[in-house]
Amino acid sequence: MRRPMPVPGEPPRVRYRGRARAILEQIVRASCPPDVDELRLTDEIVGYIEDALSYAPAFMARALALGLYTLDVLSLADGPRRVPFSRLGIEDARAYVEGAFHTRNLARSAVIRQVRMLALLGYYESPTSKERLGYAPDAWIEKSKAERLRRHADDL
């Protein structure tokens, strides 16, 4: 079944709820810099991930949900506390996420790597974190644009 492409500005067509959302939030908190909770960005970043998945084929969002559930169960066997990933403390969750880059468990590694990538993109795309980092590219872009137009005006 084909899903229509989302329209920018509309709510994302992919929404995770319940346990899947709790696992996603835990990966976000464990992957992003520690100030993610202080800045209250977790929901915004989860929304960013859902929005990004709205542009992917529908099976990818479903596959990620299965991967999230699998990750939660896997942490019972190889996690630091033998509890579901979604219920780990933040330090244990961070250690589990970092361990995904050194494990032979492909399911754990694949899910965490993909979600972590989107979570970090969402974190650094957030206006709050951009402001906190002092990242304001618009002024530089305008300055560079004016300089290039001045320098290359004869060639245009």
C-alpha positions as CSV (number, residue, x, y, z in Angstrom):
1,M,0.0,0.0,0.0
2,R,1.4,3.4,-1.0
3,R,1.4,6.2,1.4
4,P,1.1,9.8,0.1
5,M,4.1,12.0,0.7
6,P,3.8,14.3,3.7
7,V,3.4,18.0,3.2
8,P,6.0,20.2,4.9
9,G,4.5,21.9,7.9
10,E,1.9,19.2,8.5
11,P,2.1,16.9,11.4
12,P,4.3,13.8,10.7
13,R,2.4,10.8,9.4
14,V,4.6,8.4,11.5
15,R,3.8,8.4,15.2
16,Y,5.2,6.1,17.8
17,R,3.2,5.5,20.9
18,G,3.4,3.5,24.1
19,R,6.5,1.3,24.6
20,A,7.9,2.1,21.2
21,R,7.9,5.8,22.0
22,A,9.4,5.2,25.4
23,I,12.3,3.2,23.8
24,L,12.8,6.0,21.2
25,E,12.9,8.6,23.9
26,Q,15.4,6.6,25.8
27,I,17.7,6.3,22.8
28,V,17.4,10.0,22.3
29,R,18.3,10.8,25.9
30,A,21.2,8.4,25.8
31,S,22.5,9.5,22.4
32,C,22.3,13.3,22.6
33,P,24.4,15.6,24.8
34,P,23.4,15.5,28.5
35,D,21.7,18.9,28.3
36,V,18.9,17.4,26.2
37,D,16.7,16.9,29.3
38,E,17.6,20.3,30.7
39,L,16.6,22.0,27.4
40,R,13.5,19.8,27.2
41,L,14.2,18.7,23.7
42,T,13.4,15.0,23.9
43,D,9.8,15.4,22.5
44,E,11.0,17.8,19.8
45,I,13.8,15.3,18.7
46,V,11.4,12.4,18.7
47,G,9.1,14.5,16.5
48,Y,12.1,15.2,14.2
49,I,12.7,11.4,13.9
50,E,9.0,10.8,13.2
51,D,9.0,13.5,10.6
52,A,12.0,12.1,8.9
53,L,10.5,8.7,8.8
54,S,7.3,10.2,7.2
55,Y,9.4,10.6,4.0
56,A,10.7,7.1,4.0
57,P,8.8,4.0,2.7
58,A,6.1,2.9,5.2
59,F,7.8,-0.5,5.8
60,M,10.9,1.4,7.2
61,A,8.8,3.0,10.0
62,R,7.2,-0.4,10.8
63,A,10.6,-2.1,10.7
64,L,12.0,0.5,13.1
65,A,9.1,-0.2,15.5
66,L,10.0,-3.9,15.5
67,G,13.7,-3.0,16.0
68,L,12.8,-0.9,19.0
69,Y,10.8,-3.7,20.6
70,T,13.7,-6.1,19.8
71,L,16.2,-3.7,21.4
72,D,14.1,-3.5,24.6
73,V,14.0,-7.3,24.9
74,L,17.7,-7.7,24.0
75,S,18.7,-5.6,26.9
76,L,17.2,-8.2,29.2
77,A,19.9,-10.6,28.0
78,D,22.9,-8.4,27.4
79,G,22.1,-5.1,29.2
80,P,23.9,-3.9,32.3
81,R,20.9,-4.4,34.7
82,R,18.8,-7.1,33.0
83,V,15.9,-4.8,32.7
84,P,14.2,-3.5,29.4
85,F,16.2,-0.8,27.8
86,S,13.3,1.7,28.1
87,R,13.6,1.4,31.9
88,L,17.3,1.7,32.3
89,G,18.8,4.7,34.2
90,I,20.3,7.3,32.0
91,E,23.9,6.3,32.7
92,D,23.2,2.6,32.0
93,A,21.3,3.6,28.8
94,R,24.3,5.7,27.7
95,A,26.6,2.8,28.3
96,Y,24.3,0.4,26.4
97,V,24.1,2.8,23.4
98,E,27.9,3.3,23.4
99,G,28.3,-0.5,23.6
100,A,26.3,-0.9,20.4
101,F,29.3,0.3,18.4
102,H,31.4,-2.5,19.8
103,T,29.0,-5.4,19.7
104,R,28.5,-8.3,17.3
105,N,24.7,-8.1,17.9
106,L,23.7,-6.6,14.5
107,A,20.1,-5.9,15.6
108,R,21.2,-3.8,18.5
109,S,23.8,-2.1,16.5
110,A,21.6,-1.3,13.5
111,V,18.7,0.1,15.5
112,I,20.8,2.3,17.8
113,R,23.0,3.6,15.0
114,Q,20.1,4.7,12.8
115,V,18.1,6.2,15.6
116,R,21.2,7.9,17.1
117,M,22.0,9.5,13.7
118,L,18.5,11.0,13.4
119,A,18.5,12.0,17.1
120,L,21.8,13.9,16.8
121,L,20.6,15.6,13.6
122,G,17.4,16.6,15.4
123,Y,19.3,17.9,18.4
124,Y,21.7,20.1,16.3
125,E,18.9,21.3,14.1
126,S,16.9,22.5,17.1
127,P,16.8,26.3,17.4
128,T,17.4,26.0,21.1
129,S,20.6,24.1,20.7
130,K,21.7,26.3,17.8
131,E,21.2,29.3,20.0
132,R,23.1,27.7,22.9
133,L,26.0,26.9,20.6
134,G,26.0,30.3,19.1
135,Y,25.4,28.9,15.6
136,A,23.9,31.6,13.4
137,P,24.7,30.8,9.8
138,D,22.2,33.2,8.3
139,A,24.4,36.3,9.0
140,W,27.5,34.5,7.5
141,I,25.5,33.4,4.5
142,E,24.3,36.9,3.8
143,K,27.8,38.4,4.3
144,S,29.3,35.7,2.0
145,K,26.6,36.2,-0.6
146,A,27.2,40.0,-0.7
147,E,30.9,39.5,-0.9
148,R,30.6,37.0,-3.8
149,L,28.2,39.2,-5.7
150,R,30.6,42.2,-5.3
151,R,33.7,40.1,-6.3
152,H,32.1,38.3,-9.2
153,A,29.6,40.9,-10.5
154,D,31.5,41.4,-13.7
155,D,31.3,37.7,-14.5
156,L,27.6,37.4,-14.1
